[in-house]
């Protein structure tokens, strides 16, 4: 079984010719080296196509429209926090995505007003909170994206336009991933700023400033982190 992972910026039209040569003709030739690849009758191909703006990647791979298609949709039961990497010895390394955990803890703390300064109570530190189960992280993030930020994306002159109405479907994996990545970067940089960390936010700007700042970051990040992505399709495509 050959797994072909298509990148969002790959030359899709050239890939159509490649797929035709491999799957129909059965032979692939490298004219520079003279190497020839012959497809075996027992060979199988799994083509993974990512989400893209208006599904442009999937539409450009018109050869794949003739193949059986399975759409994978992200759900709370399938949401995982592990990240995988190839080690130097060729083995697959597995690690936990602390980025998603930290963002989930910030969002939950925001809803519970834990960033407000309260006399006699310790400062809320999301990094010291116990980790959530993957399903809990999914619920927290998706609830913020669908209810906390009631916006829908639609094409408008090649751009994404925001409208004040609820999203018609659950966010796709790429939407969640971009939202979390963008928020994590904002939280890490802003909350570690010398004017914000610890008691500095209260001393410099007042007891409610940190809560307001987190709220402002979350509301603006949803638009900025997903500006170029339209949830026309809410799932990844596997051929």
N, CA, C and O of each residue as an XYZ file, in Angstrom:
956
protein
N       0.849     -1.193      0.000
C       0.000      0.000      0.000
C       0.884      1.242      0.000
O       1.759      1.383      0.854
N       0.661      2.134     -0.947
C       1.419      3.381     -1.047
C       0.541      4.543     -0.572
O      -0.561      4.749     -1.080
N       1.043      5.293      0.405
C       0.306      6.447      0.936
C       0.874      7.717      0.324
O       2.047      8.033      0.523
N       0.057      8.440     -0.411
C       0.476      9.684     -1.063
C      -0.226     10.834     -0.355
O      -1.447     10.968     -0.435
N       0.548     11.661      0.336
C       0.012     12.783      1.105
C       0.198     14.056      0.283
O       1.326     14.504      0.077
N      -0.901     14.636     -0.185
C      -0.852     15.825     -1.034
C      -0.758     17.074     -0.158
O      -1.543     17.249      0.774
N       0.200     17.929     -0.463
C       0.331     19.193      0.254
C      -0.584     20.245     -0.349
O      -0.928     20.159     -1.527
N      -0.987     21.247      0.447
C      -1.900     22.280     -0.060
C      -1.302     23.158     -1.141
O      -2.036     23.821     -1.873
N       0.046     23.175     -1.256
C       0.683     24.028     -2.258
C       1.360     23.234     -3.364
O       2.114     23.799     -4.157
N       1.102     21.933     -3.430
C       1.703     21.107     -4.478
C       1.124     21.472     -5.848
O       0.064     22.091     -5.945
N       1.844     21.074     -6.905
C       1.390     21.325     -8.272
C       0.372     20.242     -8.642
O       0.734     19.181     -9.149
N      -0.903     20.528     -8.380
C      -1.917     19.496     -8.508
C      -2.098     19.010     -9.945
O      -2.343     17.824    -10.168
N      -1.980     19.904    -10.914
C      -2.220     19.499    -12.298
C      -1.142     18.540    -12.787
O      -1.428     17.648    -13.586
N       0.077     18.707    -12.326
C       1.129     17.754    -12.671
C       0.895     16.410    -11.990
O       1.265     15.363    -12.521
N       0.284     16.446    -10.819
C      -0.010     15.200    -10.116
C      -1.037     14.362    -10.867
O      -1.005     13.134    -10.794
N      -1.944     15.010    -11.586
C      -2.912     14.247    -12.385
C      -2.202     13.354    -13.388
O      -2.574     12.193    -13.563
N      -1.180     13.889    -14.049
C      -0.401     13.097    -15.002
C       0.360     11.978    -14.296
O       0.472     10.865    -14.810
N       0.886     12.294    -13.098
C       1.614     11.289    -12.339
C       0.700     10.130    -11.949
O       1.069      8.965    -12.096
N      -0.485     10.451    -11.456
C      -1.422      9.397    -11.065
C      -1.841      8.548    -12.262
O      -1.985      7.331    -12.143
N      -2.035      9.186    -13.406
C      -2.418      8.445    -14.610
C      -1.312      7.465    -15.010
O      -1.581      6.313    -15.350
N      -0.074      7.940    -14.964
C       1.046      7.075    -15.344
C       1.174      5.883    -14.407
O       1.405      4.758    -14.850
N       1.022      6.135    -13.105
C       1.236      5.063    -12.129
C       0.064      4.091    -12.111
O       0.264      2.877    -12.125
N      -1.163      4.620    -12.079
C      -2.318      3.759    -11.848
C      -2.915      3.171    -13.118
O      -3.444      2.060    -13.093
N      -2.838      3.897    -14.224
C      -3.429      3.414    -15.472
C      -2.373      2.745    -16.349
O      -2.523      1.593    -16.755
N      -1.301      3.492    -16.634
C      -0.233      2.924    -17.462
C       0.528      1.857    -16.686
O       0.899      0.817    -17.230
N       0.755      2.137    -15.397
C       1.451      1.159    -14.559
C       2.948      1.318    -14.543
O       3.646      0.488    -13.961
N       3.464      2.357    -15.161
C       4.910      2.557    -15.241
C       5.235      4.029    -15.006
O       4.547      4.919    -15.506
N       6.280      4.264    -14.249
C       6.745      5.629    -13.986
C       8.232      5.684    -14.297
O       9.008      4.876    -13.785
N       8.635      6.646    -15.143
C      10.017      6.725    -15.616
C      10.633      8.045    -15.170
O      10.037      9.110    -15.336
N      11.840      7.960    -14.598
C      12.630      9.147    -14.281
C      13.632      9.318    -15.414
O      14.610      8.575    -15.497
N      13.391     10.301    -16.295
C      14.216     10.459    -17.495
C      15.625     10.948    -17.175
O      16.530     10.792    -17.995
N      15.823     11.535    -16.001
C      17.167     12.001    -15.650
C      18.057     10.858    -15.179
O      19.237     10.813    -15.526
N      17.509      9.938    -14.397
C      18.313      8.836    -13.867
C      18.129      7.536    -14.640
O      18.953      6.626    -14.547
N      17.034      7.456    -15.411
C      16.760      6.232    -16.148
C      16.061      5.171    -15.324
O      15.819      4.066    -15.809
N      15.734      5.497    -14.079
C      15.053      4.526    -13.222
C      13.603      4.367    -13.656
O      12.953      5.330    -14.061
N      13.108      3.146    -13.566
C      11.738      2.838    -13.971
C      11.026      2.127    -12.820
O      11.553      1.176    -12.242
N       9.844      2.594    -12.504
C       9.018      1.970    -11.471
C       7.854      1.262    -12.150
O       7.107      1.871    -12.917
N       7.706     -0.023    -11.864
C       6.607     -0.807    -12.411
C       5.626     -1.120    -11.276
O       5.998     -1.681    -10.246
N       4.405     -0.754    -11.488
C       3.383     -1.036    -10.479
C       3.014     -2.517    -10.493
O       2.788     -3.110    -11.548
N       2.960     -3.100     -9.287
C       2.530     -4.481     -9.173
C       1.007     -4.542     -9.180
O       0.332     -3.582     -8.809
N       0.491     -5.657     -9.595
C      -0.959     -5.816     -9.625
C      -1.542     -5.771     -8.214
O      -2.715     -5.447     -8.030
N      -0.712     -6.100     -7.218
C      -1.182     -6.114     -5.825
C      -1.008     -4.768     -5.130
O      -1.422     -4.617     -3.980
N      -0.400     -3.780     -5.807
C      -0.167     -2.475     -5.195
C      -1.477     -1.725     -4.990
O      -2.376     -1.777     -5.829
N      -1.567     -1.032     -3.872
C      -2.700     -0.162     -3.597
C      -2.214      1.250     -3.313
O      -1.074      1.449     -2.893
N      -3.075      2.223     -3.543
C      -2.701      3.625     -3.359
C      -3.747      4.332     -2.490
O      -4.949      4.249     -2.744
N      -3.264      5.019     -1.471
C      -4.110      5.819     -0.594
C      -3.692      7.276     -0.752
O      -2.611      7.672     -0.315
N      -4.550      8.064     -1.373
C      -4.233      9.463     -1.655
C      -4.958     10.340     -0.639
O      -6.187     10.334     -0.571
N      -4.198     11.090      0.143
C      -4.774     11.963      1.171
C      -4.754     13.403      0.691
O      -3.692     13.953      0.399
N      -5.925     14.010      0.612
C      -6.070     15.383      0.117
C      -6.472     16.283      1.281
O      -7.440     15.978      1.978
N      -5.758     17.380      1.509
C      -6.061     18.229      2.665
C      -7.214     19.177      2.389
O      -7.631     19.357      1.245
N      -7.723     19.782      3.463
C      -8.672     20.878      3.312
C      -8.000     22.023      2.585
O      -6.792     22.220      2.718
N      -8.755     22.767      1.830
C      -8.226     23.944      1.138
C      -9.361     24.923      0.912
O     -10.536     24.574      1.021
N      -8.991     26.149      0.596
C      -9.983     27.190      0.365
C     -10.868     26.797     -0.812
O     -10.384     26.605     -1.927
N     -12.172     26.679     -0.555
C     -13.159     26.279     -1.563
C     -12.857     24.910     -2.166
O     -13.294     24.611     -3.278
N     -12.116     24.082     -1.443
C     -11.757     22.742     -1.925
C     -11.014     22.781     -3.255
O     -11.203     21.910     -4.104
N     -10.174     23.789     -3.433
C      -9.479     23.948     -4.714
C      -8.507     22.807     -4.995
O      -8.343     22.393     -6.142
N      -7.858     22.297     -3.936
C      -6.919     21.191     -4.145
C      -7.660     19.956     -4.644
O      -7.226     19.307     -5.596
N      -8.778     19.633     -3.998
C      -9.552     18.447     -4.410
C     -10.089     18.600     -5.825
O     -10.060     17.647     -6.604
N     -10.580     19.790     -6.168
C     -11.141     20.004     -7.504
C     -10.065     19.959     -8.588
O     -10.329     19.522     -9.708
N      -8.861     20.408     -8.259
C      -7.790     20.405     -9.264
C      -7.282     18.996     -9.543
O      -6.748     18.735    -10.621
N      -7.440     18.088     -8.592
C      -7.041     16.700     -8.802
C      -8.208     15.938     -9.424
O      -8.798     15.059     -8.795
N      -8.531     16.289    -10.675
C      -9.714     15.714    -11.315
C      -9.572     14.215    -11.557
O     -10.577     13.522    -11.712
N      -8.329     13.697    -11.593
C      -8.142     12.254    -11.758
C      -8.745     11.503    -10.568
O      -9.279     10.406    -10.726
N      -8.656     12.101     -9.376
C      -9.145     11.451     -8.160
C     -10.660     11.372     -8.118
O     -11.216     10.622     -7.316
N     -11.337     12.131     -8.968
C     -12.793     12.084     -8.978
C     -13.311     10.745     -9.503
O     -14.480     10.404     -9.320
N     -12.419      9.988    -10.160
C     -12.812      8.677    -10.671
C     -12.542      7.572     -9.650
O     -12.855      6.409     -9.906
N     -11.971      7.917     -8.508
C     -11.599      6.926     -7.515
C     -12.606      6.906     -6.368
O     -13.272      7.911     -6.122
N     -12.728      5.790     -5.666
C     -13.599      5.744     -4.468
C     -13.115      6.762     -3.435
O     -11.913      6.913     -3.216
N     -14.047      7.445     -2.813
C     -13.712      8.525     -1.898
C     -14.330      8.300     -0.523
O     -15.491      7.907     -0.408
N     -13.546      8.553      0.509
C     -14.018      8.508      1.894
C     -13.698      9.849      2.540
O     -12.552     10.298      2.515
N     -14.702     10.483      3.114
C     -14.503     11.771      3.783
C     -14.369     11.538      5.288
O     -15.198     10.869      5.905
N     -13.319     12.096      5.855
C     -13.064     11.967      7.285
C     -13.434     13.264      7.991
O     -12.900     14.326      7.669
N     -14.332     13.179      8.937
C     -14.768     14.351      9.678
C     -14.274     14.256     11.111
O     -14.364     13.201     11.741
N     -13.757     15.354     11.618
C     -13.242     15.370     12.979
C     -14.413     15.404     13.960
O     -15.329     16.214     13.820
N     -14.371     14.517     14.953
C     -15.387     14.468     16.002
C     -14.680     14.391     17.347
O     -13.474     14.154     17.406
N     -15.422     14.588     18.414
C     -14.817     14.566     19.745
C     -14.256     13.186     20.074
O     -13.289     13.081     20.829
N     -14.843     12.130     19.523
C     -14.359     10.784     19.801
C     -13.060     10.480     19.064
O     -12.283      9.628     19.495
N     -12.826     11.169     17.961
C     -11.617     10.929     17.167
C     -10.532     11.956     17.438
O      -9.424     11.837     16.916
N     -10.834     12.953     18.238
C      -9.873     14.023     18.502
C      -8.763     13.507     19.417
O      -9.033     13.004     20.508
N      -7.529     13.634     18.972
C      -6.378     13.171     19.735
C      -5.362     14.303     19.882
O      -5.287     15.207     19.050
N      -4.591     14.227     20.954
C      -3.607     15.264     21.240
C      -2.183     14.814     20.942
O      -1.238     15.570     21.169
N      -2.016     13.603     20.441
C      -0.675     13.126     20.133
C      -0.158     13.737     18.832
O      -0.917     13.960     17.889
N       1.131     14.001     18.802
C       1.810     14.414     17.578
C       2.877     13.371     17.259
O       3.490     12.803     18.163
N       3.091     13.126     15.985
C       4.003     12.073     15.559
C       5.162     12.669     14.771
O       4.987     13.631     14.024
N       6.333     12.095     14.941
C       7.532     12.552     14.242
C       8.420     11.354     13.939
O       8.376     10.335     14.628
N       9.219     11.498     12.902
C      10.160     10.444     12.518
C      11.498     10.712     13.190
O      12.106     11.761     12.974
N      11.955      9.773     14.000
C      13.223      9.927     14.712
C      14.409      9.639     13.792
O      14.242      9.184     12.661
N      15.606      9.914     14.304
C      16.824      9.730     13.505
C      17.028      8.270     13.118
O      17.573      7.987     12.051
N      16.599      7.340     13.968
C      16.780      5.922     13.665
C      15.660      5.355     12.810
O      15.629      4.153     12.544
N      14.722      6.229     12.367
C      13.633      5.782     11.517
C      12.372      5.390     12.260
O      11.348      5.116     11.635
N      12.428      5.360     13.580
C      11.252      5.006     14.363
C      10.298      6.202     14.452
O      10.685      7.340     14.184
N       9.061      5.929     14.827
C       8.043      6.959     14.955
C       7.943      7.395     16.414
O       7.658      6.579     17.291
N       8.175      8.668     16.670
C       8.069      9.208     18.012
C       6.693      9.801     18.265
O       6.099     10.409     17.375
N       6.191      9.625     19.472
C       4.873     10.126     19.853
C       5.013     11.058     21.046
O       5.664     10.718     22.033
N       4.404     12.227     20.953
C       4.435     13.181     22.059
C       3.068     13.843     22.183
O       2.280     13.844     21.238
N       2.798     14.401     23.351
C       1.524     15.062     23.604
C       1.578     16.503     23.134
O       2.590     17.182     23.306
N       0.493     16.969     22.542
C       0.415     18.347     22.054
C       0.036     19.260     23.218
O      -1.148     19.446     23.500
N       1.031     19.828     23.893
C       0.779     20.713     25.030
C       0.141     22.029     24.573
O      -0.490     22.727     25.367
N       0.307     22.356     23.313
C      -0.282     23.586     22.786
C      -1.803     23.573     22.928
O      -2.400     24.556     23.367
N      -2.422     22.458     22.554
C      -3.878     22.351     22.642
C      -4.341     22.392     24.099
O      -5.369     22.994     24.410
N      -3.584     21.755     24.983
C      -3.936     21.772     26.402
C      -3.899     23.196     26.960
O      -4.821     23.614     27.661
N      -2.855     23.926     26.656
C      -2.716     25.280     27.196
C      -3.824     26.202     26.694
O      -4.371     26.997     27.458
N      -4.151     26.093     25.413
C      -5.222     26.919     24.861
C      -6.557     26.560     25.515
O      -7.348     27.450     25.829
N      -6.815     25.265     25.722
C      -8.067     24.836     26.347
C      -8.176     25.369     27.772
O      -9.251     25.785     28.203
N      -7.072     25.355     28.495
C      -7.084     25.853     29.879
C      -7.327     27.360     29.926
O      -8.024     27.849     30.815
N      -6.760     28.092     28.979
C      -7.014     29.536     28.908
C      -8.494     29.808     28.623
O      -9.109     30.665     29.258
N      -9.056     29.072     27.665
C     -10.460     29.294     27.300
C     -11.406     28.960     28.456
O     -12.372     29.680     28.708
N     -11.116     27.864     29.152
C     -11.958     27.489     30.288
C     -11.815     28.514     31.416
O     -12.803     28.886     32.049
N     -10.582     28.967     31.663
C     -10.368     29.976     32.687
C     -11.066     31.283     32.351
O     -11.561     31.972     33.243
N     -11.107     31.626     31.076
C     -11.802     32.838     30.648
C     -13.292     32.744     30.944
O     -13.887     33.699     31.445
N     -13.899     31.601     30.637
C     -15.337     31.436     30.869
C     -15.680     31.492     32.362
O     -16.757     31.946     32.749
N     -14.758     31.027     33.175
C     -15.010     31.000     34.617
C     -14.482     32.242     35.322
O     -14.452     32.291     36.552
N     -14.064     33.251     34.548
C     -13.580     34.534     35.103
C     -12.404     34.354     36.057
O     -12.276     35.084     37.040
N     -11.548     33.379     35.761
C     -10.425     33.109     36.655
C      -9.268     34.089     36.469
O      -8.355     34.129     37.294
N      -9.295     34.868     35.408
C      -8.216     35.832     35.197
C      -8.475     37.148     35.935
O      -7.615     38.028     35.957
N      -9.645     37.281     36.531
C      -9.934     38.460     37.341
C      -9.140     38.400     38.635
O      -9.040     37.346     39.263
N      -8.579     39.531     39.030
C      -7.810     39.577     40.267
C      -8.762     39.600     41.458
O      -9.666     40.432     41.529
N      -8.545     38.674     42.391
C      -9.377     38.602     43.591
C      -8.477     38.617     44.818
O      -7.536     37.829     44.917
N      -8.770     39.518     45.751
C      -7.956     39.677     46.946
C      -7.973     38.386     47.772
O      -9.030     37.812     48.034
N      -6.797     37.954     48.168
C      -6.694     36.766     49.009
C      -6.655     35.459     48.253
O      -6.472     34.407     48.865
N      -6.823     35.489     46.936
C      -6.778     34.268     46.134
C      -5.532     34.263     45.257
O      -5.121     35.314     44.765
N      -4.921     33.085     45.053
C      -3.724     33.027     44.208
C      -4.055     33.346     42.759
O      -5.182     33.148     42.305
N      -3.059     33.840     42.045
C      -3.255     34.143     40.631
C      -3.480     32.856     39.845
O      -2.852     31.831     40.110
N      -4.376     32.929     38.886
C      -4.672     31.766     38.047
C      -3.562     31.567     37.036
O      -3.230     32.483     36.284
N      -2.981     30.363     37.016
C      -1.912     30.023     36.080
C      -2.346     28.803     35.275
O      -2.293     27.686     35.790
N      -2.776     28.985     34.021
C      -3.262     27.849     33.221
C      -2.246     26.728     33.073
O      -2.623     25.559     32.995
N      -0.952     27.069     33.032
C       0.072     26.042     32.820
C       0.173     25.073     33.993
O       0.719     23.981     33.836
N      -0.340     25.446     35.165
C      -0.267     24.598     36.338
C      -1.565     23.823     36.576
O      -1.661     23.044     37.524
N      -2.548     24.033     35.727
C      -3.808     23.312     35.846
C      -3.651     21.873     35.329
O      -2.850     21.634     34.426
N      -4.403     20.913     35.887
C      -4.314     19.528     35.379
C      -4.790     19.438     33.935
O      -5.654     20.198     33.500
N      -4.210     18.496     33.207
C      -4.558     18.327     31.792
C      -5.973     17.802     31.639
O      -6.492     17.087     32.497
N      -6.590     18.178     30.511
C      -7.928     17.707     30.169
C      -7.834     16.469     29.297
O      -6.808     16.216     28.666
N      -8.899     15.709     29.266
C      -9.013     14.624     28.302
C      -9.184     15.221     26.909
O      -9.694     16.334     26.784
N      -8.770     14.509     25.853
C      -8.900     15.054     24.498
C     -10.316     15.484     24.159
O     -10.518     16.499     23.493
N     -11.308     14.707     24.620
C     -12.696     15.057     24.327
C     -13.093     16.380     24.969
O     -13.858     17.153     24.392
N     -12.567     16.638     26.170
C     -12.868     17.900     26.856
C     -12.233     19.071     26.110
O     -12.863     20.116     25.951
N     -10.997     18.905     25.653
C     -10.337     19.949     24.860
C     -11.143     20.260     23.606
O     -11.343     21.422     23.253
N     -11.598     19.214     22.942
C     -12.391     19.394     21.723
C     -13.655     20.187     22.023
O     -13.990     21.121     21.294
N     -14.361     19.823     23.091
C     -15.607     20.512     23.437
C     -15.357     21.990     23.742
O     -16.111     22.856     23.299
N     -14.303     22.272     24.496
C     -13.999     23.651     24.875
C     -13.675     24.496     23.647
O     -14.183     25.607     23.497
N     -12.832     23.966     22.777
C     -12.384     24.730     21.602
C     -13.525     24.923     20.612
O     -13.739     26.030     20.116
N     -14.256     23.854     20.323
C     -15.338     23.946     19.343
C     -16.460     24.840     19.851
O     -17.062     25.581     19.075
N     -16.744     24.776     21.142
C     -17.782     25.652     21.692
C     -17.406     27.121     21.526
O     -18.257     27.954     21.214
N     -16.139     27.432     21.732
C     -15.692     28.815     21.552
C     -15.774     29.230     20.093
O     -16.142     30.366     19.792
N     -15.434     28.318     19.177
C     -15.422     28.650     17.758
C     -16.834     28.773     17.197
O     -17.078     29.595     16.313
N     -17.757     27.972     17.696
C     -19.108     27.970     17.129
C     -20.070     28.891     17.854
O     -20.931     29.510     17.229
N     -19.929     28.986     19.173
C     -20.844     29.822     19.950
C     -20.201     31.120     20.406
O     -20.803     32.191     20.326
N     -18.958     31.009     20.889
C     -18.293     32.211     21.361
C     -17.968     33.178     20.249
O     -17.909     34.388     20.466
N     -17.754     32.644     19.046
C     -17.473     33.489     17.879
C     -18.489     33.165     16.801
O     -18.165     32.428     15.870
N     -19.706     33.687     16.887
C     -20.782     33.309     15.953
C     -20.588     33.904     14.573
O     -21.258     34.865     14.195
N     -19.666     33.323     13.827
C     -19.374     33.828     12.491
C     -19.464     32.693     11.496
O     -19.309     31.523     11.845
N     -19.715     33.056     10.255
C     -19.713     32.074      9.169
C     -18.829     32.614      8.062
O     -18.770     33.824      7.844
N     -18.143     31.723      7.365
C     -17.228     32.125      6.314
C     -17.870     31.901      4.952
O     -18.525     30.885      4.716
N     -17.679     32.834      4.091
C     -18.247     32.720      2.759
C     -17.303     33.413      1.778
O     -16.666     34.413      2.109
N     -17.226     32.875      0.589
C     -16.379     33.481     -0.436
C     -16.945     34.827     -0.869
O     -18.156     34.993     -1.023
N     -16.062     35.763     -1.057
C     -16.461     37.072     -1.558
C     -15.273     37.679     -2.281
O     -14.342     38.187     -1.656
N     -15.315     37.621     -3.611
C     -14.241     38.163     -4.440
C     -12.902     37.522     -4.106
O     -11.882     38.206     -4.025
N     -12.909     36.220     -3.915
C     -11.672     35.509     -3.642
C     -11.225     35.601     -2.206
O     -10.209     35.005     -1.850
N     -11.937     36.320     -1.366
C     -11.566     36.455      0.025
C     -12.631     35.820      0.907
O     -13.697     35.426      0.432
N     -12.330     35.726      2.190
C     -13.271     35.175      3.149
C     -13.970     36.313      3.871
O     -13.313     37.215      4.390
N     -15.277     36.279      3.909
C     -16.030     37.345      4.546
C     -16.688     36.825      5.814
O     -17.141     35.682      5.867
N     -16.736     37.671      6.829
C     -17.328     37.306      8.099
C     -18.754     37.835      8.151
O     -19.006     38.986      7.795
N     -19.687     36.997      8.592
C     -21.065     37.424      8.742
C     -21.539     37.100     10.145
O     -21.111     36.105     10.729
N     -22.411     37.920     10.688
C     -22.883     37.766     12.055
C     -24.022     36.760     12.137
O     -25.181     37.120     12.348
N     -23.669     35.500     11.966
C     -24.621     34.413     12.145
C     -23.838     33.168     12.493
O     -22.631     33.113     12.262
N     -24.489     32.184     13.034
C     -23.785     31.020     13.533
C     -23.235     30.177     12.389
O     -23.793     30.148     11.293
N     -22.131     29.491     12.669
C     -21.534     28.615     11.668
C     -22.491     27.484     11.360
O     -23.146     26.951     12.255
N     -22.570     27.124     10.102
C     -23.534     26.115      9.673
C     -23.082     24.698      9.977
O     -23.892     23.772      9.924
N     -21.812     24.507     10.292
C     -21.308     23.163     10.557
C     -20.167     23.255     11.552
O     -19.629     24.332     11.807
N     -19.804     22.096     12.115
C     -18.695     22.057     13.052
C     -17.401     22.401     12.318
O     -17.265     22.088     11.135
N     -16.457     23.033     12.994
C     -15.189     23.393     12.339
C     -14.440     22.148     11.885
O     -14.512     21.102     12.531
N     -13.732     22.261     10.793
C     -12.905     21.159     10.322
C     -11.611     21.124     11.127
O     -11.321     22.028     11.911
N     -10.834     20.052     10.916
C      -9.594     19.895     11.662
C      -8.629     21.046     11.376
O      -7.954     21.531     12.284
N      -8.564     21.482     10.121
C      -7.637     22.557      9.786
C      -8.046     23.869     10.450
O      -7.182     24.662     10.826
N      -9.347     24.112     10.600
C      -9.810     25.305     11.313
C      -9.410     25.248     12.783
O      -8.906     26.225     13.337
N      -9.639     24.093     13.410
C      -9.277     23.935     14.820
C      -7.775     24.089     15.007
O      -7.321     24.769     15.927
N      -7.013     23.459     14.136
C      -5.554     23.498     14.247
C      -5.023     24.923     14.114
O      -4.164     25.335     14.893
N      -5.519     25.673     13.147
C      -5.060     27.051     12.967
C      -5.481     27.941     14.127
O      -4.719     28.799     14.574
N      -6.697     27.730     14.609
C      -7.196     28.515     15.741
C      -6.332     28.281     16.977
O      -5.957     29.234     17.661
N      -6.015     27.015     17.267
C      -5.200     26.676     18.426
C      -3.782     27.203     18.267
O      -3.223     27.760     19.212
N      -3.189     27.037     17.087
C      -1.822     27.503     16.861
C      -1.715     29.015     17.045
O      -0.782     29.518     17.671
N      -2.688     29.724     16.487
C      -2.660     31.187     16.579
C      -2.858     31.644     18.021
O      -2.147     32.531     18.493
N      -3.816     31.046     18.721
C      -4.076     31.422     20.108
C      -2.884     31.104     21.004
O      -2.524     31.903     21.869
N      -2.282     29.957     20.802
C      -1.133     29.577     21.628
C      -0.009     30.594     21.494
O       0.617     30.977     22.482
N       0.236     31.024     20.275
C       1.293     32.024     20.058
C       0.956     33.325     20.763
O       1.829     33.951     21.365
N      -0.305     33.739     20.694
C      -0.725     34.976     21.343
C      -0.625     34.862     22.868
O      -0.094     35.757     23.525
N      -1.127     33.777     23.418
C      -1.082     33.587     24.873
C       0.355     33.550     25.381
O       0.681     34.165     26.396
N       1.209     32.823     24.664
C       2.592     32.662     25.112
C       3.333     33.993     25.127
O       4.038     34.303     26.088
N       3.178     34.774     24.073
C       3.904     36.040     23.986
C       3.320     37.113     24.894
O       4.057     37.802     25.599
N       1.997     37.257     24.878
C       1.369     38.342     25.632
C       1.426     38.090     27.131
O       1.766     38.990     27.899
N       1.093     36.859     27.558
C       1.021     36.590     28.986
C       2.388     36.533     29.652
O       2.482     36.620     30.876
N       3.444     36.390     28.865
C       4.801     36.417     29.413
C       5.439     37.794     29.302
O       6.609     37.961     29.647
N       4.690     38.780     28.825
C       5.221     40.135     28.714
C       5.463     40.703     30.108
O       4.703     40.432     31.037
N       6.509     41.479     30.244
C       6.892     41.994     31.567
C       5.827     42.892     32.189
O       5.809     43.072     33.407
N       4.942     43.455     31.375
C       3.887     44.309     31.902
C       2.615     43.531     32.256
O       1.686     44.087     32.841
N       2.580     42.245     31.898
C       1.362     41.458     32.080
C       1.540     40.333     33.083
O       0.647     40.085     33.894
N       2.679     39.645     33.044
C       2.838     38.437     33.857
C       2.777     38.750     35.363
O       3.138     39.830     35.832
N       2.298     37.733     36.078
C       2.186     37.877     37.523
C       1.195     38.956     37.923
O       0.102     39.052     37.364
N       1.586     39.763     38.891
C       0.741     40.854     39.374
C       0.887     42.131     38.564
O       0.222     43.128     38.845
N       1.761     42.104     37.553
C       2.053     43.330     36.815
C       0.826     43.882     36.100
O       0.660     45.098     36.010
N      -0.044     42.994     35.585
C      -1.239     43.470     34.883
C      -2.126     44.269     35.827
O      -2.651     45.314     35.444
N      -2.300     43.789     37.059
C      -3.117     44.510     38.049
C      -2.470     45.830     38.437
O      -3.137     46.862     38.504
N      -1.171     45.791     38.692
C      -0.479     46.997     39.134
C      -0.453     48.071     38.050
O      -0.561     49.261     38.345
N      -0.310     47.644     36.793
C      -0.150     48.608     35.702
C      -1.475     49.061     35.093
O      -1.601     50.206     34.659
N      -2.476     48.153     35.058
C      -3.686     48.461     34.303
C      -4.994     48.241     35.078
O      -6.060     48.622     34.593
N      -4.934     47.643     36.254
C      -6.146     47.423     37.019
C      -6.468     45.950     37.179
O      -5.918     45.117     36.459
N      -7.366     45.607     38.128
C      -7.637     44.199     38.456
C      -8.367     43.419     37.368
O      -8.310     42.189     37.358
N      -9.049     44.102     36.453
C      -9.834     43.404     35.434
C      -9.126     43.320     34.086
O      -9.660     42.745     33.138
N      -7.934     43.888     33.998
C      -7.310     44.023     32.678
C      -6.939     42.676     32.066
O      -7.138     42.474     30.868
N      -6.401     41.747     32.867
C      -5.964     40.465     32.301
C      -7.150     39.689     31.736
O      -7.036     39.068     30.679
N      -8.286     39.719     32.431
C      -9.489     39.056     31.931
C      -9.934     39.683     30.616
O     -10.283     38.980     29.668
N      -9.919     41.014     30.567
C     -10.297     41.703     29.332
C      -9.324     41.373     28.207
O      -9.741     41.176     27.065
N      -8.040     41.312     28.515
C      -7.034     41.052     27.486
C      -7.199     39.659     26.887
O      -7.111     39.494     25.670
N      -7.438     38.656     27.734
C      -7.658     37.302     27.235
C      -8.906     37.260     26.366
O      -8.907     36.640     25.302
N      -9.958     37.915     26.814
C     -11.210     37.972     26.046
C     -10.967     38.614     24.675
O     -11.454     38.110     23.663
N     -10.228     39.705     24.636
C      -9.946     40.408     23.389
C      -9.120     39.544     22.440
O      -9.381     39.512     21.237
N      -8.121     38.844     22.984
C      -7.267     37.980     22.163
C      -8.094     36.868     21.519
O      -7.947     36.584     20.331
N      -8.962     36.244     22.313
C      -9.753     35.126     21.801
C     -10.692     35.582     20.690
O     -10.787     34.934     19.648
N     -11.384     36.697     20.911
C     -12.370     37.149     19.925
C     -11.722     37.589     18.618
O     -12.280     37.358     17.545
N     -10.569     38.209     18.690
C      -9.900     38.644     17.455
C      -9.149     37.499     16.786
O      -9.018     37.483     15.562
N      -8.654     36.542     17.568
C      -7.872     35.441     17.001
C      -8.703     34.556     16.101
O      -8.189     34.026     15.116
N      -9.977     34.383     16.416
C     -10.811     33.521     15.584
C     -10.858     34.024     14.144
O     -10.780     33.231     13.206
N     -10.983     35.316     13.968
C     -11.041     35.885     12.623
C      -9.680     35.861     11.947
O      -9.577     35.496     10.775
N      -8.626     36.249     12.676
C      -7.303     36.324     12.075
C      -6.738     34.948     11.750
O      -6.098     34.780     10.712
N      -6.960     33.964     12.612
C      -6.348     32.653     12.420
C      -7.004     31.861     11.302
O      -6.383     30.949     10.756
N      -8.244     32.185     10.948
C      -8.970     31.407      9.926
C      -9.400     32.272      8.751
O     -10.323     31.915      8.019
N      -8.741     33.397      8.570
C      -9.175     34.346      7.551
C      -9.132     33.767      6.144
O      -9.980     34.104      5.318
N      -8.167     32.907      5.855
C      -8.017     32.384      4.494
C      -8.615     31.001      4.317
O      -8.383     30.354      3.295
N      -9.387     30.531      5.304
C      -9.936     29.188      5.231
C     -11.448     29.262      5.272
O     -12.021     29.849      6.190
N     -12.088     28.680      4.299
C     -13.554     28.665      4.273
C     -14.055     27.278      4.608
O     -13.636     26.313      3.968
N     -14.937     27.136      5.588
C     -15.440     25.802      5.948
C     -16.515     25.309      5.001
O     -17.585     24.876      5.430
N     -16.221     25.379      3.684
C     -17.161     24.841      2.707
C     -17.291     23.342      2.916
O     -18.383     22.778      2.843
N     -16.137     22.703      3.181
C     -16.125     21.288      3.534
C     -15.584     21.183      4.943
O     -14.619     21.866      5.284
N     -16.181     20.348      5.762
C     -15.759     20.257      7.152
C     -14.972     18.993      7.421
O     -14.916     18.533      8.561
N     -14.364     18.423      6.397
C     -13.642     17.181      6.614
C     -12.511     17.066      5.615
O     -12.522     17.715      4.569
N     -11.531     16.232      5.944
C     -10.468     15.906      5.028
C     -10.936     14.813      4.083
O     -11.872     14.076      4.391
N     -10.289     14.711      2.944
C     -10.712     13.750      1.918
C      -9.605     12.712      1.720
O      -8.429     13.057      1.599
N      -9.987     11.478      1.690
C      -9.031     10.399      1.384
C      -9.573      9.622      0.199
O     -10.716      9.164      0.207
N      -8.748      9.482     -0.806
C      -9.138      8.710     -1.978
C      -8.675      7.264     -1.797
O      -8.901      6.429     -2.673
